[in-house]
Amino acid sequence: MRVRAGTAWRGSAIPVVLLLSGALTACSGASREGASAVRTAAATDATGTAVRSGGTIGARGSVCELPVTFDIAERWKAEAVDPAAGDSAAGKEVADALLRQGPVTAVCEVDARPAGNIGFLRVFTGSPGAGDASTVLRAFVAAEDGVSEETYHSFTTGGLEGVEVEYLRTGEILDGPKKERALAVGTARGPVVLHLGGMDTEEHEQMFPAYELARRTLRSA
């Protein structure tokens, strides 16, 4: 059976630690030594719902070391994804197939369940030669099954030029189309993609302020 990168993993509410033994390195909080202290930054959705920052990830010494830094929502839990943690070469191959989507590979996920939602904000990175933000994001979406009604637009944040997409995704295990979002930015260390899914559109919209907080605070590491 051919494994389609991202489909089984991203469509499930079960974290990848249950799929790949040893693939995730758990953390005990939103940040570790070297991560910034909790700030009062907040984002709001269309209903005025606010989310407070639970700290910053991405910097050296934080739970997920990335080419960028950004704030995660209060009570959301970050975990590093380590595809090299498999016990065998075959295990590492399976891990790479599950974690790779288009030109990028999952390296971090931020779990919304401690905050009361079912879904993840996932971070993917690629090599410096993978292409610009638009090329990478379009390839990322093209690697997903059941995508329709994609809407792309450009944005700027923290000195970074990026591209964002909103789309609907359908699948055999879904009751109906559900909304998803992703963004891509280019850095000197390669492209970074942030993706927000969710069990359904309602969960997705409830988690949107956390995604908006991450986008608004995105900076080069």
C-alpha positions as CSV (number, residue, x, y, z in Angstrom):
1,M,0.0,0.0,0.0
2,R,1.4,3.4,-0.9
3,V,1.4,5.8,2.0
4,R,0.3,9.3,1.1
5,A,2.3,11.7,3.1
6,G,0.2,13.6,5.6
7,T,-3.2,12.0,4.9
8,A,-3.5,9.5,7.6
9,W,-1.6,11.4,10.2
10,R,-3.1,14.9,9.6
11,G,-6.7,13.5,9.3
12,S,-6.5,11.9,12.7
13,A,-7.0,13.5,16.2
14,I,-4.5,10.9,17.5
15,P,-1.0,12.4,17.9
16,V,1.8,10.8,15.8
17,V,3.4,9.4,19.0
18,L,0.7,6.6,18.8
19,L,1.6,5.9,15.2
20,L,5.4,6.0,15.5
21,S,6.9,4.7,18.7
22,G,9.5,7.2,19.8
23,A,8.8,9.7,17.1
24,L,7.7,12.5,19.5
25,T,9.7,14.0,22.3
26,A,7.2,15.1,24.9
27,C,7.6,18.3,26.8
28,S,6.2,19.1,30.2
29,G,5.2,22.7,29.3
30,A,4.9,25.3,26.6
31,S,8.6,26.1,26.7
32,R,12.0,25.0,28.1
33,E,15.1,26.7,29.2
34,G,15.9,29.3,26.5
35,A,12.3,30.0,25.6
36,S,10.8,33.3,26.4
37,A,8.5,33.9,29.4
38,V,4.8,34.0,29.0
39,R,3.7,37.2,27.5
40,T,0.3,39.0,27.4
41,A,0.0,38.9,23.6
42,A,-3.4,37.9,22.4
43,A,-5.3,37.3,19.2
44,T,-9.1,37.4,18.6
45,D,-11.4,35.8,16.2
46,A,-14.5,37.3,14.5
47,T,-16.6,36.7,17.7
48,G,-14.1,38.6,19.8
49,T,-12.8,35.4,21.5
50,A,-9.3,36.1,22.8
51,V,-6.4,33.8,23.4
52,R,-3.4,34.6,25.6
53,S,0.2,33.6,24.8
54,G,1.6,30.7,26.6
55,G,5.2,31.4,25.6
56,T,7.4,31.3,22.5
57,I,8.8,28.3,20.7
58,G,11.4,28.0,18.0
59,A,14.5,29.5,19.6
60,R,17.6,27.5,20.6
61,G,16.8,25.6,23.8
62,S,13.0,25.7,23.3
63,V,11.0,22.5,22.9
64,C,11.0,22.9,19.1
65,E,14.1,24.5,17.6
66,L,13.0,26.1,14.3
67,P,14.1,28.6,11.7
68,V,11.4,30.8,13.1
69,T,9.9,31.7,16.5
70,F,6.3,32.3,17.3
71,D,3.9,32.4,20.3
72,I,1.7,29.4,21.1
73,A,-1.6,29.8,22.8
74,E,-2.0,29.4,26.6
75,R,-2.4,25.8,27.6
76,W,-1.5,24.4,24.2
77,K,1.3,21.9,24.4
78,A,4.3,21.8,22.0
79,E,6.1,18.5,21.1
80,A,9.1,18.0,18.8
81,V,8.7,15.5,16.0
82,D,11.8,13.4,15.5
83,P,11.5,11.2,12.4
84,A,15.0,9.8,13.1
85,A,13.8,8.2,16.4
86,G,12.7,5.0,14.7
87,D,14.3,1.8,15.9
88,S,15.3,0.6,12.4
89,A,15.9,1.8,8.9
90,A,12.5,0.6,7.9
91,G,10.9,2.4,10.8
92,K,12.6,5.6,9.8
93,E,11.3,5.2,6.2
94,V,7.8,4.8,7.4
95,A,8.2,7.8,9.7
96,D,9.5,9.9,6.9
97,A,6.6,8.9,4.6
98,L,4.1,9.8,7.3
99,L,5.6,13.0,8.3
100,R,6.6,14.4,4.9
101,Q,4.1,16.4,2.8
102,G,5.3,17.8,-0.5
103,P,8.7,19.5,-0.1
104,V,8.5,19.8,3.7
105,T,8.6,17.5,6.7
106,A,6.8,17.8,10.1
107,V,9.2,18.8,12.9
108,C,6.8,20.1,15.6
109,E,3.2,19.9,16.7
110,V,1.3,22.0,19.1
111,D,-1.6,20.1,20.7
112,A,-4.9,22.0,21.5
113,R,-6.3,19.3,23.7
114,P,-5.0,20.7,27.0
115,A,-7.0,23.9,26.1
116,G,-10.2,21.9,25.3
117,N,-10.1,21.5,21.6
118,I,-9.3,18.6,19.3
119,G,-6.6,19.5,16.8
120,F,-3.1,20.6,16.2
121,L,-1.0,23.5,14.9
122,R,1.8,21.6,13.0
123,V,5.1,23.0,11.8
124,F,6.9,21.7,8.7
125,T,10.3,22.7,7.4
126,G,12.2,22.1,4.2
127,S,15.6,22.5,2.6
128,P,16.8,26.0,1.5
129,G,16.5,24.9,-2.2
130,A,12.8,23.9,-1.9
131,G,11.5,27.1,-3.5
132,D,9.8,30.3,-2.4
133,A,6.9,30.5,0.0
134,S,4.2,30.3,-2.7
135,T,5.8,27.4,-4.5
136,V,6.3,25.4,-1.3
137,L,2.7,26.1,0.0
138,R,1.1,25.1,-3.3
139,A,3.2,21.9,-3.3
140,F,2.2,21.2,0.3
141,V,-1.5,21.6,-0.5
142,A,-1.2,19.5,-3.7
143,A,0.2,16.6,-1.7
144,E,-3.0,16.5,0.4
145,D,-6.0,14.4,-0.7
146,G,-9.5,15.8,-1.1
147,V,-8.6,19.5,-1.3
148,S,-11.0,22.0,-2.9
149,E,-11.8,25.7,-2.9
150,E,-8.3,26.9,-2.2
151,T,-7.9,30.6,-1.6
152,Y,-4.3,32.1,-1.5
153,H,-3.1,35.5,-0.4
154,S,0.2,37.1,0.6
155,F,1.0,38.6,4.0
156,T,3.9,40.2,5.9
157,T,4.8,39.6,9.5
158,G,7.9,40.4,11.6
159,G,9.9,41.2,8.4
160,L,8.9,37.9,6.8
161,E,7.1,37.7,3.5
162,G,4.6,34.8,3.4
163,V,1.7,33.2,1.6
164,E,-1.4,31.8,3.3
165,V,-4.1,29.4,2.0
166,E,-7.6,28.5,3.3
167,Y,-9.3,25.4,1.8
168,L,-11.8,22.6,2.3
169,R,-10.8,19.0,2.7
170,T,-12.9,15.9,2.3
171,G,-12.1,12.3,3.0
172,E,-13.5,8.8,3.6
173,I,-13.4,9.2,7.4
174,L,-14.9,12.7,7.4
175,D,-18.6,13.4,7.8
176,G,-18.3,16.3,5.3
177,P,-15.9,19.0,4.1
178,K,-13.9,20.7,6.8
179,K,-12.0,23.9,6.7
180,E,-8.2,24.0,7.1
181,R,-5.5,26.7,6.9
182,A,-1.8,26.8,6.2
183,L,0.9,29.4,5.7
184,A,4.4,29.4,4.4
185,V,7.4,31.7,4.9
186,G,10.9,31.6,3.5
187,T,13.9,31.9,5.8
188,A,17.7,31.6,5.2
189,R,17.5,28.1,6.7
190,G,14.7,27.0,4.4
191,P,10.9,27.3,4.1
192,V,8.5,26.9,7.1
193,V,4.9,25.8,6.9
194,L,2.4,26.2,9.7
195,H,-0.8,24.1,9.3
196,L,-4.0,24.3,11.3
197,G,-6.5,21.4,11.0
198,G,-9.1,20.2,13.5
199,M,-11.6,17.4,13.8
200,D,-14.2,19.5,11.9
201,T,-14.8,23.1,10.8
202,E,-16.3,24.1,14.2
203,E,-13.2,22.9,16.0
204,H,-11.0,24.6,13.4
205,E,-12.7,28.0,13.9
206,Q,-12.5,27.6,17.7
207,M,-8.7,27.2,17.3
208,F,-8.2,29.9,14.8
209,P,-7.2,32.6,17.3
210,A,-4.3,30.4,18.3
211,Y,-3.2,30.2,14.7
212,E,-3.7,33.9,14.3
213,L,-1.5,34.5,17.3
214,A,1.2,32.3,15.8
215,R,1.1,34.1,12.5
216,R,1.1,37.6,14.1
217,T,4.2,36.8,16.2
218,L,6.1,34.9,13.6
219,R,9.8,36.0,13.4
220,S,13.1,34.6,12.1
221,A,14.9,32.7,14.8
